[in-house]
Amino acid sequence: MAKRLTERQRLTLKLDVLNDTEVVEVLDYISIMESMRRATALAGSWEDDVVSILANAHENKRARQAFEWESVRRRAERRASNLPVRV
């Protein structure tokens, strides 16, 4: 029974057929894949910590409260301006 090639062995055979320019392109593609993997791994853990710290900061809680008050005030002004004027 014939042994099946692994994916790595297939890749090696395909790389042997490529010219130097094509090998450089494959290496560029691999470096892009690696950098995207690193960026995703770093962003996931680091960003969550920073976001949670900032979200729980006293200043941000106050800012969210002020923003909510301002949006309620604007809605009230809009409703008031849409009411008919009685003379």
N, CA, C and O atoms as a Tinker XYZ file with bonds, in Angstrom:
   348  protein
     1  N      0.839000   -1.172000    0.000000    73     2
     2  CA     0.000000    0.000000    0.000000    64     1     3
     3  C      0.889000    1.241000    0.000000    63     2     4     5
     4  O      1.869000    1.315000    0.742000    81     3
     5  N      0.540000    2.208000   -0.834000    73     3     6
     6  CA     1.343000    3.426000   -0.970000    64     5     7
     7  C      1.086000    4.359000    0.195000    63     6     8     9
     8  O     -0.040000    4.502000    0.672000    81     7
     9  N      2.148000    4.981000    0.633000    73     7    10
    10  CA     2.020000    5.972000    1.714000    64     9    11
    11  C      1.511000    7.275000    1.132000    63    10    12    13
    12  O      1.952000    7.697000    0.063000    81    11
    13  N      0.589000    7.910000    1.825000    73    11    14
    14  CA     0.072000    9.201000    1.376000    64    13    15
    15  C      1.021000   10.296000    1.847000    63    14    16    17
    16  O      1.614000   10.210000    2.922000    81    15
    17  N      1.150000   11.326000    1.017000    73    15    18
    18  CA     1.989000   12.462000    1.378000    64    17    19
    19  C      1.260000   13.337000    2.400000    63    18    20    21
    20  O      0.046000   13.520000    2.323000    81    19
    21  N      2.008000   13.863000    3.339000    73    19    22
    22  CA     1.430000   14.827000    4.269000    64    21    23
    23  C      1.363000   16.183000    3.565000    63    22    24    25
    24  O      1.964000   16.385000    2.510000    81    23
    25  N      0.639000   17.076000    4.159000    73    23    26
    26  CA     0.510000   18.426000    3.583000    64    25    27
    27  C      1.873000   19.110000    3.503000    63    26    28    29
    28  O      2.153000   19.815000    2.533000    81    27
    29  N      2.706000   18.914000    4.493000    73    27    30
    30  CA     4.041000   19.515000    4.494000    64    29    31
    31  C      4.896000   18.942000    3.361000    63    30    32    33
    32  O      5.649000   19.671000    2.716000    81    31
    33  N      4.777000   17.649000    3.127000    73    31    34
    34  CA     5.536000   17.038000    2.038000    64    33    35
    35  C      5.041000   17.556000    0.687000    63    34    36    37
    36  O      5.843000   17.819000   -0.209000    81    35
    37  N      3.733000   17.703000    0.540000    73    35    38
    38  CA     3.190000   18.266000   -0.708000    64    37    39
    39  C      3.705000   19.674000   -0.930000    63    38    40    41
    40  O      4.060000   20.044000   -2.050000    81    39
    41  N      3.748000   20.468000    0.149000    73    39    42
    42  CA     4.247000   21.832000    0.045000    64    41    43
    43  C      5.709000   21.838000   -0.367000    63    42    44    45
    44  O      6.110000   22.648000   -1.203000    81    43
    45  N      6.501000   20.959000    0.199000    73    43    46
    46  CA     7.922000   20.872000   -0.160000    64    45    47
    47  C      8.093000   20.551000   -1.631000    63    46    48    49
    48  O      8.937000   21.141000   -2.304000    81    47
    49  N      7.296000   19.620000   -2.134000    73    47    50
    50  CA     7.383000   19.263000   -3.556000    64    49    51
    51  C      6.999000   20.439000   -4.449000    63    50    52    53
    52  O      7.631000   20.676000   -5.478000    81    51
    53  N      5.968000   21.170000   -4.053000    73    51    54
    54  CA     5.541000   22.323000   -4.845000    64    53    55
    55  C      6.587000   23.431000   -4.799000    63    54    56    57
    56  O      6.819000   24.101000   -5.805000    81    55
    57  N      7.224000   23.634000   -3.643000    73    55    58
    58  CA     8.261000   24.660000   -3.536000    64    57    59
    59  C      9.471000   24.326000   -4.406000    63    58    60    61
    60  O     10.108000   25.227000   -4.952000    81    59
    61  N      9.787000   23.056000   -4.536000    73    59    62
    62  CA    10.918000   22.649000   -5.368000    64    61    63
    63  C     10.703000   22.995000   -6.831000    63    62    64    65
    64  O     11.670000   23.188000   -7.568000    81    63
    65  N      9.461000   23.077000   -7.262000    73    63    66
    66  CA     9.148000   23.359000   -8.667000    64    65    67
    67  C      9.161000   24.866000   -8.956000    63    66    68    69
    68  O      9.364000   25.269000  -10.102000    81    67
    69  N      8.947000   25.696000   -7.938000    73    67    70
    70  CA     8.848000   27.144000   -8.133000    64    69    71
    71  C     10.204000   27.760000   -8.467000    63    70    72    73
    72  O     11.253000   27.253000   -8.068000    81    71
    73  N     10.152000   28.880000   -9.218000    73    71    74
    74  CA    11.386000   29.631000   -9.453000    64    73    75
    75  C     11.642000   30.558000   -8.274000    63    74    76    77
    76  O     10.819000   30.641000   -7.362000    81    75
    77  N     12.769000   31.253000   -8.282000    73    75    78
    78  CA    13.170000   32.074000   -7.136000    64    77    79
    79  C     12.178000   33.205000   -6.843000    63    78    80    81
    80  O     11.897000   33.502000   -5.682000    81    79
    81  N     11.658000   33.824000   -7.885000    73    79    82
    82  CA    10.699000   34.913000   -7.693000    64    81    83
    83  C      9.432000   34.399000   -7.020000    63    82    84    85
    84  O      8.893000   35.046000   -6.122000    81    83
    85  N      8.962000   33.244000   -7.452000    73    83    86
    86  CA     7.752000   32.674000   -6.856000    64    85    87
    87  C      7.991000   32.252000   -5.401000    63    86    88    89
    88  O      7.092000   32.354000   -4.566000    81    87
    89  N      9.197000   31.781000   -5.104000    73    87    90
    90  CA     9.525000   31.417000   -3.723000    64    89    91
    91  C      9.509000   32.662000   -2.838000    63    90    92    93
    92  O      9.034000   32.610000   -1.703000    81    91
    93  N     10.026000   33.780000   -3.347000    73    91    94
    94  CA    10.014000   35.032000   -2.587000    64    93    95
    95  C      8.573000   35.462000   -2.325000    63    94    96    97
    96  O      8.257000   35.929000   -1.231000    81    95
    97  N      7.699000   35.309000   -3.315000    73    95    98
    98  CA     6.290000   35.667000   -3.134000    64    97    99
    99  C      5.632000   34.790000   -2.070000    63    98   100   101
   100  O      4.853000   35.281000   -1.253000    81    99
   101  N      5.941000   33.505000   -2.079000    73    99   102
   102  CA     5.397000   32.594000   -1.068000    64   101   103
   103  C      5.896000   32.993000    0.320000    63   102   104   105
   104  O      5.126000   32.992000    1.281000    81   103
   105  N      7.173000   33.331000    0.427000    73   103   106
   106  CA     7.724000   33.763000    1.713000    64   105   107
   107  C      7.078000   35.058000    2.189000    63   106   108   109
   108  O      6.820000   35.219000    3.382000    81   107
   109  N      6.816000   35.983000    1.268000    73   107   110
   110  CA     6.115000   37.221000    1.633000    64   109   111
   111  C      4.726000   36.911000    2.172000    63   110   112   113
   112  O      4.292000   37.489000    3.168000    81   111
   113  N      4.038000   35.996000    1.508000    73   111   114
   114  CA     2.699000   35.609000    1.946000    64   113   115
   115  C      2.753000   34.993000    3.344000    63   114   116   117
   116  O      1.908000   35.286000    4.190000    81   115
   117  N      3.729000   34.159000    3.577000    73   115   118
   118  CA     3.880000   33.524000    4.883000    64   117   119
   119  C      4.165000   34.573000    5.960000    63   118   120   121
   120  O      3.624000   34.490000    7.063000    81   119
   121  N      5.010000   35.556000    5.647000    73   119   122
   122  CA     5.307000   36.593000    6.639000    64   121   123
   123  C      4.066000   37.423000    6.953000    63   122   124   125
   124  O      3.877000   37.843000    8.094000    81   123
   125  N      3.220000   37.664000    5.952000    73   123   126
   126  CA     1.960000   38.378000    6.192000    64   125   127
   127  C      1.067000   37.562000    7.116000    63   126   128   129
   128  O      0.472000   38.101000    8.049000    81   127
   129  N      0.977000   36.265000    6.854000    73   127   130
   130  CA     0.164000   35.396000    7.709000    64   129   131
   131  C      0.673000   35.401000    9.144000    63   130   132   133
   132  O     -0.119000   35.455000   10.085000    81   131
   133  N      1.980000   35.346000    9.315000    73   131   134
   134  CA     2.559000   35.343000   10.659000    64   133   135
   135  C      2.317000   36.659000   11.382000    63   134   136   137
   136  O      1.992000   36.667000   12.569000    81   135
   137  N      2.475000   37.770000   10.671000    73   135   138
   138  CA     2.263000   39.063000   11.326000    64   137   139
   139  C      0.802000   39.252000   11.706000    63   138   140   141
   140  O      0.508000   39.832000   12.752000    81   139
   141  N     -0.121000   38.772000   10.873000    73   139   142
   142  CA    -1.540000   38.859000   11.214000    64   141   143
   143  C     -1.856000   37.994000   12.427000    63   142   144   145
   144  O     -2.656000   38.386000   13.276000    81   143
   145  N     -1.244000   36.836000   12.513000    73   143   146
   146  CA    -1.462000   35.945000   13.658000    64   145   147
   147  C     -0.942000   36.600000   14.941000    63   146   148   149
   148  O     -1.600000   36.554000   15.980000    81   147
   149  N      0.248000   37.212000   14.855000    73   147   150
   150  CA     0.811000   37.887000   16.031000    64   149   151
   151  C     -0.059000   39.062000   16.450000    63   150   152   153
   152  O     -0.317000   39.256000   17.638000    81   151
   153  N     -0.509000   39.844000   15.478000    73   151   154
   154  CA    -1.336000   41.015000   15.783000    64   153   155
   155  C     -2.644000   40.597000   16.444000    63   154   156   157
   156  O     -3.103000   41.245000   17.385000    81   155
   157  N     -3.237000   39.528000   15.959000    73   155   158
   158  CA    -4.491000   39.055000   16.534000    64   157   159
   159  C     -4.277000   38.548000   17.950000    63   158   160   161
   160  O     -5.084000   38.821000   18.839000    81   159
   161  N     -3.201000   37.815000   18.163000    73   159   162
   162  CA    -2.930000   37.266000   19.493000    64   161   163
   163  C     -2.636000   38.379000   20.492000    63   162   164   165
   164  O     -3.120000   38.336000   21.623000    81   163
   165  N     -1.854000   39.366000   20.093000    73   163   166
   166  CA    -1.514000   40.463000   21.002000    64   165   167
   167  C     -2.698000   41.372000   21.262000    63   166   168   169
   168  O     -2.929000   41.783000   22.399000    81   167
   169  N     -3.444000   41.686000   20.226000    73   167   170
   170  CA    -4.572000   42.604000   20.373000    64   169   171
   171  C     -5.642000   42.007000   21.267000    63   170   172   173
   172  O     -6.253000   42.720000   22.063000    81   171
   173  N     -5.875000   40.717000   21.148000    73   171   174
   174  CA    -6.924000   40.084000   21.934000    64   173   175
   175  C     -6.700000   40.193000   23.420000    63   174   176   177
   176  O     -7.616000   40.578000   24.148000    81   175
   177  N     -5.530000   39.873000   23.891000    73   175   178
   178  CA    -5.287000   39.889000   25.330000    64   177   179
   179  C     -5.033000   41.296000   25.842000    63   178   180   181
   180  O     -5.575000   41.676000   26.880000    81   179
   181  N     -4.232000   42.070000   25.148000    73   179   182
   182  CA    -3.870000   43.407000   25.604000    64   181   183
   183  C     -5.062000   44.338000   25.557000    63   182   184   185
   184  O     -5.305000   45.086000   26.504000    81   183
   185  N     -5.808000   44.301000   24.464000    73   183   186
   186  CA    -6.917000   45.230000   24.288000    64   185   187
   187  C     -8.007000   44.996000   25.318000    63   186   188   189
   188  O     -8.580000   45.957000   25.831000    81   187
   189  N     -8.303000   43.754000   25.630000    73   187   190
   190  CA    -9.341000   43.467000   26.608000    64   189   191
   191  C     -9.008000   44.065000   27.968000    63   190   192   193
   192  O     -9.872000   44.646000   28.625000    81   191
   193  N     -7.762000   43.922000   28.387000    73   191   194
   194  CA    -7.357000   44.465000   29.680000    64   193   195
   195  C     -7.473000   45.985000   29.697000    63   194   196   197
   196  O     -8.003000   46.570000   30.642000    81   195
   197  N     -6.972000   46.611000   28.644000    73   195   198
   198  CA    -6.999000   48.076000   28.582000    64   197   199
   199  C     -8.435000   48.586000   28.531000    63   198   200   201
   200  O     -8.789000   49.533000   29.234000    81   199
   201  N     -9.251000   47.960000   27.703000    73   199   202
   202  CA   -10.640000   48.399000   27.571000    64   201   203
   203  C    -11.379000   48.242000   28.891000    63   202   204   205
   204  O    -12.136000   49.129000   29.286000    81   203
   205  N    -11.171000   47.131000   29.571000    73   203   206
   206  CA   -11.882000   46.947000   30.839000    64   205   207
   207  C    -11.409000   47.939000   31.897000    63   206   208   209
   208  O    -12.216000   48.430000   32.686000    81   207
   209  N    -10.118000   48.236000   31.924000    73   207   210
   210  CA    -9.608000   49.220000   32.885000    64   209   211
   211  C    -10.189000   50.596000   32.589000    63   210   212   213
   212  O    -10.629000   51.305000   33.495000    81   211
   213  N    -10.186000   50.970000   31.298000    73   211   214
   214  CA   -10.715000   52.285000   30.936000    64   213   215
   215  C    -12.220000   52.374000   31.155000    63   214   216   217
   216  O    -12.725000   53.412000   31.583000    81   215
   217  N    -12.930000   51.307000   30.868000    73   215   218
   218  CA   -14.386000   51.331000   31.031000    64   217   219
   219  C    -14.779000   51.491000   32.484000    63   218   220   221
   220  O    -15.812000   52.090000   32.785000    81   219
   221  N    -13.973000   50.966000   33.387000    73   219   222
   222  CA   -14.297000   51.060000   34.805000    64   221   223
   223  C    -13.705000   52.288000   35.480000    63   222   224   225
   224  O    -13.916000   52.500000   36.674000    81   223
   225  N    -12.979000   53.087000   34.741000    73   223   226
   226  CA   -12.374000   54.286000   35.322000    64   225   227
   227  C    -13.469000   55.287000   35.701000    63   226   228   229
   228  O    -14.474000   55.420000   35.003000    81   227
   229  N    -13.260000   55.975000   36.800000    73   227   230
   230  CA   -14.239000   56.933000   37.328000    64   229   231
   231  C    -14.573000   58.019000   36.296000    63   230   232   233
   232  O    -15.734000   58.393000   36.132000    81   231
   233  N    -13.552000   58.515000   35.610000    73   231   234
   234  CA   -13.767000   59.580000   34.632000    64   233   235
   235  C    -14.659000   59.105000   33.489000    63   234   236   237
   236  O    -15.506000   59.859000   33.010000    81   235
   237  N    -14.475000   57.864000   33.052000    73   235   238
   238  CA   -15.288000   57.358000   31.952000    64   237   239
   239  C    -16.727000   57.114000   32.377000    63   238   240   241
   240  O    -17.650000   57.308000   31.585000    81   239
   241  N    -16.925000   56.692000   33.615000    73   239   242
   242  CA   -18.293000   56.542000   34.100000    64   241   243
   243  C    -18.995000   57.892000   34.131000    63   242   244   245
   244  O    -20.160000   58.004000   33.748000    81   243
   245  N    -18.277000   58.920000   34.592000    73   243   246
   246  CA   -18.854000   60.267000   34.615000    64   245   247
   247  C    -19.123000   60.762000   33.195000    63   246   248   249
   248  O    -20.149000   61.394000   32.944000    81   247
   249  N    -18.213000   60.479000   32.269000    73   247   250
   250  CA   -18.390000   60.920000   30.885000    64   249   251
   251  C    -19.605000   60.241000   30.257000    63   250   252   253
   252  O    -20.366000   60.887000   29.537000    81   251
   253  N    -19.799000   58.945000   30.519000    73   251   254
   254  CA   -20.973000   58.241000   29.988000    64   253   255
   255  C    -22.255000   58.832000   30.561000    63   254   256   257
   256  O    -23.248000   58.980000   29.849000    81   255
   257  N    -22.232000   59.167000   31.842000    73   255   258
   258  CA   -23.398000   59.763000   32.482000    64   257   259
   259  C    -23.703000   61.130000   31.869000    63   258   260   261
   260  O    -24.859000   61.431000   31.571000    81   259
   261  N    -22.685000   61.950000   31.682000    73   259   262
   262  CA   -22.879000   63.273000   31.078000    64   261   263
   263  C    -23.390000   63.147000   29.647000    63   262   264   265
   264  O    -24.251000   63.919000   29.224000    81   263
   265  N    -22.870000   62.186000   28.907000    73   263   266
   266  CA   -23.327000   61.978000   27.534000    64   265   267
   267  C    -24.799000   61.584000   27.523000    63   266   268   269
   268  O    -25.568000   62.074000   26.697000    81   267
   269  N    -25.187000   60.708000   28.430000    73   267   270
   270  CA   -26.579000   60.285000   28.494000    64   269   271
   271  C    -27.484000   61.461000   28.847000    63   270   272   273
   272  O    -28.546000   61.624000   28.247000    81   271
   273  N    -27.081000   62.269000   29.799000    73   271   274
   274  CA   -27.868000   63.452000   30.147000    64   273   275
   275  C    -28.016000   64.391000   28.960000    63   274   276   277
   276  O    -29.099000   64.918000   28.706000    81   275
   277  N    -26.929000   64.597000   28.238000    73   275   278
   278  CA   -26.961000   65.483000   27.073000    64   277   279
   279  C    -27.888000   64.943000   25.995000    63   278   280   281
   280  O    -28.629000   65.710000   25.381000    81   279
   281  N    -27.859000   63.652000   25.756000    73   279   282
   282  CA   -28.744000   63.087000   24.731000    64   281   283
   283  C    -30.206000   63.191000   25.153000    63   282   284   285
   284  O    -31.072000   63.430000   24.311000    81   283
   285  N    -30.496000   63.016000   26.439000    73   283   286
   286  CA   -31.876000   63.173000   26.925000    64   285   287
   287  C    -32.311000   64.630000   26.774000    63   286   288   289
   288  O    -33.441000   64.898000   26.366000    81   287
   289  N    -31.427000   65.569000   27.098000    73   287   290
   290  CA   -31.747000   66.993000   26.959000    64   289   291
   291  C    -32.050000   67.345000   25.511000    63   290   292   293
   292  O    -33.005000   68.071000   25.232000    81   291
   293  N    -31.243000   66.834000   24.589000    73   291   294
   294  CA   -31.463000   67.132000   23.166000    64   293   295
   295  C    -32.788000   66.555000   22.671000    63   294   296   297
   296  O    -33.504000   67.199000   21.905000    81   295
   297  N    -33.108000   65.340000   23.110000    73   295   298
   298  CA   -34.394000   64.755000   22.715000    64   297   299
   299  C    -35.551000   65.595000   23.242000    63   298   300   301
   300  O    -36.533000   65.821000   22.535000    81   299
   301  N    -35.435000   66.052000   24.473000    73   299   302
   302  CA   -36.494000   66.886000   25.054000    64   301   303
   303  C    -36.629000   68.197000   24.286000    63   302   304   305
   304  O    -37.741000   68.662000   24.040000    81   303
   305  N    -35.500000   68.793000   23.907000    73   303   306
   306  CA   -35.557000   70.033000   23.117000    64   305   307
   307  C    -36.203000   69.788000   21.764000    63   306   308   309
   308  O    -36.997000   70.606000   21.300000    81   307
   309  N    -35.874000   68.676000   21.129000    73   307   310
   310  CA   -36.461000   68.360000   19.830000    64   309   311
   311  C    -37.965000   68.181000   19.946000    63   310   312   313
   312  O    -38.721000   68.687000   19.117000    81   311
   313  N    -38.405000   67.452000   20.986000    73   311   314
   314  CA   -39.839000   67.275000   21.186000    64   313   315
   315  C    -40.524000   68.601000   21.453000    63   314   316   317
   316  O    -41.616000   68.850000   20.942000    81   315
   317  N    -39.898000   69.452000   22.244000    73   315   318
   318  CA   -40.474000   70.755000   22.571000    64   317   319
   319  C    -40.568000   71.626000   21.336000    63   318   320   321
   320  O    -41.533000   72.377000   21.189000    81   319
   321  N    -39.603000   71.549000   20.452000    73   319   322
   322  CA   -39.642000   72.394000   19.246000    64   321   323
   323  C    -40.669000   71.889000   18.240000    63   322   324   325
   324  O    -41.098000   72.643000   17.367000    81   323
   325  N    -41.068000   70.627000   18.351000    73   323   326
   326  CA   -42.053000   70.077000   17.428000    64   325   327
   327  C    -43.498000   70.316000   17.900000    63   326   328   329
   328  O    -44.438000   70.077000   17.142000    81   327
   329  N    -43.683000   70.784000   19.141000    73   327   330
   330  CA   -45.025000   71.061000   19.647000    64   329   331
   331  C    -45.597000   72.308000   18.970000    63   330   332   333
   332  O    -44.856000   73.253000   18.700000    81   331
   333  N    -46.920000   72.325000   18.691000    73   331   334
   334  CA   -47.493000   73.518000   18.105000    64   333   335
   335  C    -47.525000   74.674000   19.106000    63   334   336   337
   336  O    -47.733000   74.478000   20.303000    81   335
   337  N    -47.319000   75.859000   18.592000    73   335   338
   338  CA   -47.273000   77.066000   19.439000    64   337   339
   339  C    -48.697000   77.601000   19.577000    63   338   340   341
   340  O    -49.379000   77.818000   18.575000    81   339
   341  N    -49.153000   77.817000   20.830000    73   339   342
   342  CA   -50.492000   78.384000   21.072000    64   341   343
   343  C    -50.347000   79.849000   21.438000    63   342   344   345
   344  O    -49.486000   80.238000   22.228000    81   343
   345  N    -51.177000   80.612000   20.866000    73   343   346
   346  CA   -51.133000   82.050000   21.154000    64   345   347
   347  C    -52.390000   82.473000   21.865000    63   346   348
   348  O    -52.546000   83.649000   22.195000    81   347
